[in-house]
Amino acid sequence: MAGSDQAAQHSTAVLHQRRKFSQCPMKMAIGGVAVVATIGYFVLYTKKKPEASALDVAKVAAGVANPANTHPRN
């Protein structure tokens, strides 16, 4: 067992903690948004109707679709 002097010596040690992130927080946030957008696009794409195109799905995912993009073509 460790003595009390060893416990006191190790209590002030910092184990594997960094003062700075290895990446910029803004870059990590942008990367996270890109990953979420990609997953959202693929979820919408897998649930699309057979007559919808990939461009229609992209317009709906971006929020710029109009009724012509969301209704079946004749």
MMTF fields as JSON, N, C-alpha, C and O atoms, coordinates in Angstrom:
{
  "mmtfVersion": "1.0.0",
  "mmtfProducer": "UNKNOWN",
  "numBonds": 295,
  "numAtoms": 296,
  "numGroups": 74,
  "numChains": 1,
  "numModels": 1,
  "chainsPerModel": [1],
  "groupsPerChain": [74],
  "chainIdList": ["A"],
  "bondAtomList": [4, 2, 8, 6, 12, 10, 16, 14, 20, 18, 24, 22, 28, 26, 32, 30, 36, 34, 40, 38, 44, 42, 48, 46, 52, 50, 56, 54, 60, 58, 64, 62, 68, 66, 72, 70, 76, 74, 80, 78, 84, 82, 88, 86, 92, 90, 96, 94, 100, 98, 104, 102, 108, 106, 112, 110, 116, 114, 120, 118, 124, 122, 128, 126, 132, 130, 136, 134, 140, 138, 144, 142, 148, 146, 152, 150, 156, 154, 160, 158, 164, 162, 168, 166, 172, 170, 176, 174, 180, 178, 184, 182, 188, 186, 192, 190, 196, 194, 200, 198, 204, 202, 208, 206, 212, 210, 216, 214, 220, 218, 224, 222, 228, 226, 232, 230, 236, 234, 240, 238, 244, 242, 248, 246, 252, 250, 256, 254, 260, 258, 264, 262, 268, 266, 272, 270, 276, 274, 280, 278, 284, 282, 288, 286, 292, 290],
  "bondOrderList": [1, 1, 1, 1, 1, 1, 1, 1, 1, 1, 1, 1, 1, 1, 1, 1, 1, 1, 1, 1, 1, 1, 1, 1, 1, 1, 1, 1, 1, 1, 1, 1, 1, 1, 1, 1, 1, 1, 1, 1, 1, 1, 1, 1, 1, 1, 1, 1, 1, 1, 1, 1, 1, 1, 1, 1, 1, 1, 1, 1, 1, 1, 1, 1, 1, 1, 1, 1, 1, 1, 1, 1, 1],
  "groupList": [{"groupName": "MET", "atomNameList": ["N", "CA", "C", "O"], "elementList": ["N", "C", "C", "O"], "formalChargeList": [0, 0, 0, 0], "bondAtomList": [1, 0, 2, 1, 3, 2], "bondOrderList": [1, 1, 2], "singleLetterCode": "M", "chemCompType": "L-PEPTIDE LINKING"}, {"groupName": "ALA", "atomNameList": ["N", "CA", "C", "O"], "elementList": ["N", "C", "C", "O"], "formalChargeList": [0, 0, 0, 0], "bondAtomList": [1, 0, 2, 1, 3, 2], "bondOrderList": [1, 1, 2], "singleLetterCode": "A", "chemCompType": "L-PEPTIDE LINKING"}, {"groupName": "GLY", "atomNameList": ["N", "CA", "C", "O"], "elementList": ["N", "C", "C", "O"], "formalChargeList": [0, 0, 0, 0], "bondAtomList": [1, 0, 2, 1, 3, 2], "bondOrderList": [1, 1, 2], "singleLetterCode": "G", "chemCompType": "PEPTIDE LINKING"}, {"groupName": "SER", "atomNameList": ["N", "CA", "C", "O"], "elementList": ["N", "C", "C", "O"], "formalChargeList": [0, 0, 0, 0], "bondAtomList": [1, 0, 2, 1, 3, 2], "bondOrderList": [1, 1, 2], "singleLetterCode": "S", "chemCompType": "L-PEPTIDE LINKING"}, {"groupName": "ASP", "atomNameList": ["N", "CA", "C", "O"], "elementList": ["N", "C", "C", "O"], "formalChargeList": [0, 0, 0, 0], "bondAtomList": [1, 0, 2, 1, 3, 2], "bondOrderList": [1, 1, 2], "singleLetterCode": "D", "chemCompType": "L-PEPTIDE LINKING"}, {"groupName": "GLN", "atomNameList": ["N", "CA", "C", "O"], "elementList": ["N", "C", "C", "O"], "formalChargeList": [0, 0, 0, 0], "bondAtomList": [1, 0, 2, 1, 3, 2], "bondOrderList": [1, 1, 2], "singleLetterCode": "Q", "chemCompType": "L-PEPTIDE LINKING"}, {"groupName": "HIS", "atomNameList": ["N", "CA", "C", "O"], "elementList": ["N", "C", "C", "O"], "formalChargeList": [0, 0, 0, 0], "bondAtomList": [1, 0, 2, 1, 3, 2], "bondOrderList": [1, 1, 2], "singleLetterCode": "H", "chemCompType": "L-PEPTIDE LINKING"}, {"groupName": "THR", "atomNameList": ["N", "CA", "C", "O"], "elementList": ["N", "C", "C", "O"], "formalChargeList": [0, 0, 0, 0], "bondAtomList": [1, 0, 2, 1, 3, 2], "bondOrderList": [1, 1, 2], "singleLetterCode": "T", "chemCompType": "L-PEPTIDE LINKING"}, {"groupName": "VAL", "atomNameList": ["N", "CA", "C", "O"], "elementList": ["N", "C", "C", "O"], "formalChargeList": [0, 0, 0, 0], "bondAtomList": [1, 0, 2, 1, 3, 2], "bondOrderList": [1, 1, 2], "singleLetterCode": "V", "chemCompType": "L-PEPTIDE LINKING"}, {"groupName": "LEU", "atomNameList": ["N", "CA", "C", "O"], "elementList": ["N", "C", "C", "O"], "formalChargeList": [0, 0, 0, 0], "bondAtomList": [1, 0, 2, 1, 3, 2], "bondOrderList": [1, 1, 2], "singleLetterCode": "L", "chemCompType": "L-PEPTIDE LINKING"}, {"groupName": "ARG", "atomNameList": ["N", "CA", "C", "O"], "elementList": ["N", "C", "C", "O"], "formalChargeList": [0, 0, 0, 0], "bondAtomList": [1, 0, 2, 1, 3, 2], "bondOrderList": [1, 1, 2], "singleLetterCode": "R", "chemCompType": "L-PEPTIDE LINKING"}, {"groupName": "LYS", "atomNameList": ["N", "CA", "C", "O"], "elementList": ["N", "C", "C", "O"], "formalChargeList": [0, 0, 0, 0], "bondAtomList": [1, 0, 2, 1, 3, 2], "bondOrderList": [1, 1, 2], "singleLetterCode": "K", "chemCompType": "L-PEPTIDE LINKING"}, {"groupName": "PHE", "atomNameList": ["N", "CA", "C", "O"], "elementList": ["N", "C", "C", "O"], "formalChargeList": [0, 0, 0, 0], "bondAtomList": [1, 0, 2, 1, 3, 2], "bondOrderList": [1, 1, 2], "singleLetterCode": "F", "chemCompType": "L-PEPTIDE LINKING"}, {"groupName": "CYS", "atomNameList": ["N", "CA", "C", "O"], "elementList": ["N", "C", "C", "O"], "formalChargeList": [0, 0, 0, 0], "bondAtomList": [1, 0, 2, 1, 3, 2], "bondOrderList": [1, 1, 2], "singleLetterCode": "C", "chemCompType": "L-PEPTIDE LINKING"}, {"groupName": "PRO", "atomNameList": ["N", "CA", "C", "O"], "elementList": ["N", "C", "C", "O"], "formalChargeList": [0, 0, 0, 0], "bondAtomList": [1, 0, 2, 1, 3, 2], "bondOrderList": [1, 1, 2], "singleLetterCode": "P", "chemCompType": "L-PEPTIDE LINKING"}, {"groupName": "ILE", "atomNameList": ["N", "CA", "C", "O"], "elementList": ["N", "C", "C", "O"], "formalChargeList": [0, 0, 0, 0], "bondAtomList": [1, 0, 2, 1, 3, 2], "bondOrderList": [1, 1, 2], "singleLetterCode": "I", "chemCompType": "L-PEPTIDE LINKING"}, {"groupName": "TYR", "atomNameList": ["N", "CA", "C", "O"], "elementList": ["N", "C", "C", "O"], "formalChargeList": [0, 0, 0, 0], "bondAtomList": [1, 0, 2, 1, 3, 2], "bondOrderList": [1, 1, 2], "singleLetterCode": "Y", "chemCompType": "L-PEPTIDE LINKING"}, {"groupName": "GLU", "atomNameList": ["N", "CA", "C", "O"], "elementList": ["N", "C", "C", "O"], "formalChargeList": [0, 0, 0, 0], "bondAtomList": [1, 0, 2, 1, 3, 2], "bondOrderList": [1, 1, 2], "singleLetterCode": "E", "chemCompType": "L-PEPTIDE LINKING"}, {"groupName": "ASN", "atomNameList": ["N", "CA", "C", "O"], "elementList": ["N", "C", "C", "O"], "formalChargeList": [0, 0, 0, 0], "bondAtomList": [1, 0, 2, 1, 3, 2], "bondOrderList": [1, 1, 2], "singleLetterCode": "N", "chemCompType": "L-PEPTIDE LINKING"}],
  "groupTypeList": [0, 1, 2, 3, 4, 5, 1, 1, 5, 6, 3, 7, 1, 8, 9, 6, 5, 10, 10, 11, 12, 3, 5, 13, 14, 0, 11, 0, 1, 15, 2, 2, 8, 1, 8, 8, 1, 7, 15, 2, 16, 12, 8, 9, 16, 7, 11, 11, 11, 14, 17, 1, 3, 1, 9, 4, 8, 1, 11, 8, 1, 1, 2, 8, 1, 18, 14, 1, 18, 7, 6, 14, 10, 18],
  "groupIdList": [1, 2, 3, 4, 5, 6, 7, 8, 9, 10, 11, 12, 13, 14, 15, 16, 17, 18, 19, 20, 21, 22, 23, 24, 25, 26, 27, 28, 29, 30, 31, 32, 33, 34, 35, 36, 37, 38, 39, 40, 41, 42, 43, 44, 45, 46, 47, 48, 49, 50, 51, 52, 53, 54, 55, 56, 57, 58, 59, 60, 61, 62, 63, 64, 65, 66, 67, 68, 69, 70, 71, 72, 73, 74],
  "secStructList": [7, 7, 7, 2, 2, 2, 2, 2, 2, 2, 6, 6, 7, 7, 7, 1, 7, 7, 1, 1, 7, 1, 1, 7, 2, 2, 2, 2, 2, 2, 2, 2, 2, 2, 2, 2, 2, 2, 2, 2, 2, 2, 2, 2, 2, 2, 6, 1, 7, 6, 6, 7, 7, 2, 2, 2, 2, 2, 2, 2, 2, 2, 6, 7, 7, 7, 2, 2, 2, 2, 1, 7, 7, 7],
  "xCoordList": [0.845, 0.0, 0.876, 2.014, 0.319, 1.081, 1.007, -0.027, 2.115, 2.162, 1.489, 1.147, 1.3, 0.622, 1.465, 0.927, 2.8, 3.649, 3.508, 3.585, 3.306, 3.114, 1.75, 1.635, 0.735, -0.598, -0.589, -1.218, 0.115, 0.2, 0.991, 0.691, 1.983, 2.814, 2.004, 2.167, 1.145, 0.4, -0.903, -1.513, -1.348, -2.631, -2.565, -3.597, -1.375, -1.267, -0.926, -0.858, -0.713, -0.346, -1.566, -2.669, -1.355, -2.411, -2.179, -1.122, -3.172, -3.017, -3.716, -4.936, -2.978, -3.48, -4.467, -5.454, -4.234, -5.082, -4.271, -3.095, -4.933, -4.246, -4.792, -5.945, -3.965, -4.425, -5.195, -6.109, -4.837, -5.495, -6.05, -5.536, -7.118, -7.63, -6.649, -5.887, -6.673, -5.8, -6.36, -5.619, -7.664, -8.314, -9.01, -9.355, -9.207, -9.941, -11.412, -11.989, -12.032, -13.443, -14.363, -15.363, -14.046, -14.877, -14.817, -15.834, -13.632, -13.502, -14.26, -14.873, -14.221, -14.956, -16.456, -17.186, -16.938, -18.36, -18.804, -19.865, -18.006, -18.334, -18.341, -19.218, -17.376, -17.341, -18.546, -19.082, -18.981, -20.162, -21.427, -22.272, -21.562, -22.721, -22.71, -23.762, -21.545, -21.442, -21.83, -22.507, -21.415, -21.752, -23.259, -23.868, -23.86, -25.299, -26.086, -27.082, -25.648, -26.329, -26.232, -27.204, -25.085, -24.913, -25.804, -26.447, -25.843, -26.708, -28.17, -28.934, -28.569, -29.945, -30.302, -31.399, -29.383, -29.639, -29.86, -30.802, -28.995, -29.13, -30.389, -30.975, -30.807, -32.06, -33.237, -34.12, -33.242, -34.309, -34.257, -35.299, -33.058, -32.909, -33.414, -34.007, -33.192, -33.651, -35.163, -35.761, -35.802, -37.247, -38.003, -39.218, -37.335, -37.988, -38.906, -38.767, -39.833, -40.724, -39.934, -38.969, -40.315, -39.56, -39.489, -38.518, -40.502, -40.494, -39.686, -39.498, -39.206, -38.401, -36.953, -36.433, -36.321, -34.91, -34.024, -34.509, -32.736, -31.788, -31.767, -31.558, -31.98, -32.021, -33.236, -33.149, -34.368, -35.553, -35.291, -35.69, -34.624, -34.298, -33.352, -33.512, -32.376, -31.436, -32.154, -31.837, -33.127, -33.874, -34.703, -34.775, -35.331, -36.116, -35.198, -35.54, -34.037, -33.1, -32.569, -32.328, -32.384, -31.881, -32.987, -32.708, -34.262, -35.371, -35.743, -36.407, -35.339, -35.653, -36.617, -36.774, -37.262, -38.177, -39.492, -39.926, -40.115, -41.462, -42.376, -41.883, -43.688, -44.598, -44.295, -44.601, -43.71, -43.375, -42.313, -42.266, -41.471, -40.435, -40.951, -40.348, -42.061, -42.535, -43.722, -44.048, -44.366, -45.515, -45.096, -44.16, -45.772, -45.416, -45.608, -46.509, -44.752, -44.846, -45.895, -46.074, -46.575, -47.593, -47.0, -47.725],
  "yCoordList": [-1.191, 0.0, 1.235, 1.226, 2.273, 3.516, 4.251, 4.26, 4.861, 5.62, 6.973, 7.364, 7.682, 8.978, 10.006, 10.936, 9.844, 10.79, 10.604, 11.585, 9.375, 9.155, 9.676, 10.22, 9.522, 10.016, 11.536, 12.098, 12.196, 13.653, 14.113, 15.162, 13.357, 13.724, 13.628, 14.469, 12.627, 12.422, 13.211, 13.281, 13.797, 14.501, 15.798, 16.284, 16.365, 17.621, 17.395, 18.357, 16.156, 15.874, 15.986, 15.589, 16.527, 16.642, 15.548, 15.488, 14.687, 13.556, 13.81, 13.97, 13.848, 13.92, 15.051, 14.863, 16.186, 17.339, 18.358, 18.592, 18.957, 19.943, 21.325, 21.482, 22.294, 23.659, 24.156, 24.969, 23.675, 24.11, 22.899, 21.787, 23.136, 22.084, 21.854, 22.747, 20.64, 20.377, 21.003, 21.252, 21.262, 21.89, 23.168, 23.318, 24.068, 25.297, 24.955, 24.184, 25.487, 25.182, 25.559, 24.88, 26.626, 27.026, 25.977, 25.672, 25.426, 24.377, 23.128, 22.468, 22.799, 21.627, 21.847, 20.91, 23.068, 23.369, 23.288, 22.739, 23.824, 23.759, 22.315, 21.914, 21.537, 20.118, 19.371, 18.496, 19.696, 19.064, 19.402, 18.534, 20.659, 21.066, 20.347, 19.925, 20.204, 19.505, 18.036, 17.49, 17.399, 15.993, 15.836, 14.921, 16.72, 16.649, 16.899, 16.223, 17.866, 18.148, 16.955, 16.626, 16.316, 15.147, 13.996, 13.347, 13.745, 12.676, 13.004, 12.124, 14.256, 14.668, 14.489, 14.032, 14.847, 14.674, 13.201, 12.859, 12.331, 10.915, 10.3, 9.385, 10.792, 10.311, 10.703, 9.889, 11.962, 12.388, 11.628, 11.278, 11.369, 10.675, 9.236, 8.737, 8.568, 7.187, 7.11, 6.077, 8.197, 8.195, 8.856, 9.026, 9.229, 9.964, 9.051, 7.828, 9.671, 8.948, 8.541, 9.217, 7.465, 7.007, 8.038, 8.057, 8.89, 9.854, 11.114, 11.942, 11.283, 12.454, 12.224, 11.112, 13.291, 13.196, 13.609, 14.114, 13.388, 13.791, 15.308, 15.823, 16.027, 17.493, 17.97, 18.948, 17.28, 17.629, 17.448, 18.283, 16.365, 16.115, 17.193, 17.657, 17.592, 18.634, 19.965, 20.708, 20.27, 21.517, 21.499, 22.508, 20.362, 20.253, 20.359, 21.027, 19.704, 19.745, 21.158, 21.55, 21.927, 23.294, 24.281, 25.414, 23.855, 24.734, 25.684, 26.689, 25.405, 26.281, 25.622, 26.095, 24.539, 23.825, 24.578, 25.253, 24.45, 24.97, 23.781, 22.661, 23.982, 22.841, 21.996, 20.804, 22.586, 21.804, 20.755, 19.717, 20.997, 20.032, 18.947, 17.88, 19.218, 18.269, 17.435, 16.436, 17.81, 17.044, 16.14, 16.467, 15.004, 14.085, 14.737, 15.553, 14.362, 14.87, 14.041, 12.852, 14.686, 13.987, 13.257, 12.624],
  "zCoordList": [0.0, 0.0, 0.0, 0.469, -0.53, -0.612, 0.719, 1.387, 1.086, 2.32, 2.15, 1.034, 3.244, 3.18, 2.445, 1.844, 2.488, 1.772, 0.255, -0.484, -0.224, -1.654, -2.103, -3.201, -1.289, -1.635, -1.745, -2.642, -0.846, -0.888, -2.099, -2.668, -2.496, -3.639, -4.939, -5.822, -5.068, -6.304, -6.362, -7.43, -5.279, -5.288, -6.091, -6.555, -6.262, -7.0, -8.468, -9.233, -8.876, -10.265, -11.166, -10.792, -12.348, -13.344, -14.374, -15.001, -14.544, -15.439, -16.771, -16.808, -17.831, -19.202, -19.435, -20.145, -18.873, -19.133, -19.904, -19.627, -20.88, -21.714, -21.403, -21.001, -21.592, -21.393, -22.604, -22.465, -23.798, -25.023, -25.754, -25.628, -26.526, -27.392, -28.522, -28.892, -29.071, -30.204, -31.468, -32.419, -31.489, -32.63, -32.176, -31.004, -33.102, -32.823, -32.562, -33.329, -31.528, -31.261, -32.421, -32.654, -33.15, -34.282, -35.391, -36.014, -35.637, -36.65, -36.241, -37.08, -34.961, -34.481, -34.605, -34.933, -34.351, -34.473, -35.936, -36.232, -36.835, -38.267, -38.737, -39.502, -38.288, -38.645, -38.109, -38.79, -36.909, -36.332, -37.1, -37.323, -37.506, -38.299, -39.644, -40.125, -40.252, -41.538, -41.398, -42.27, -40.322, -40.1, -39.889, -40.441, -39.096, -38.843, -40.126, -40.381, -40.938, -42.203, -43.154, -43.835, -43.205, -44.074, -43.623, -44.448, -42.337, -41.822, -42.104, -42.503, -41.903, -42.192, -43.652, -43.974, -44.543, -45.973, -46.307, -47.022, -45.791, -46.116, -45.496, -46.075, -44.333, -43.75, -44.638, -44.908, -45.09, -45.995, -47.307, -47.862, -47.808, -49.091, -49.005, -49.961, -47.884, -47.761, -47.593, -47.897, -47.109, -46.896, -48.041, -47.944, -49.106, -50.193, -50.995, -50.982, -51.682, -52.587, -53.831, -54.187, -54.49, -55.663, -56.791, -57.548, -56.911, -58.018, -57.716, -58.608, -56.487, -56.128, -56.536, -56.449, -56.98, -57.367, -56.193, -55.181, -56.344, -55.299, -55.16, -54.062, -56.253, -56.203, -55.405, -54.662, -55.559, -54.773, -53.28, -52.468, -52.926, -51.52, -50.992, -49.863, -51.796, -51.37, -51.166, -50.237, -52.037, -51.879, -50.599, -49.897, -50.288, -49.055, -47.836, -46.86, -47.886, -46.754, -46.521, -45.379, -47.603, -47.467, -47.131, -46.739, -47.283, -46.958, -48.073, -47.817, -49.31, -50.441, -51.423, -52.548, -51.006, -51.902, -52.016, -51.082, -53.176, -53.379, -53.646, -53.779, -53.728, -53.927, -55.168, -55.186, -56.186, -57.386, -57.068, -57.727, -56.086, -55.703, -54.773, -54.661, -54.108, -53.096, -53.553, -52.911, -54.627, -55.126, -56.27, -56.999, -56.444, -57.531, -58.899, -59.098, -59.819, -61.181, -61.938, -61.673, -62.87, -63.674, -64.828, -65.595]
}
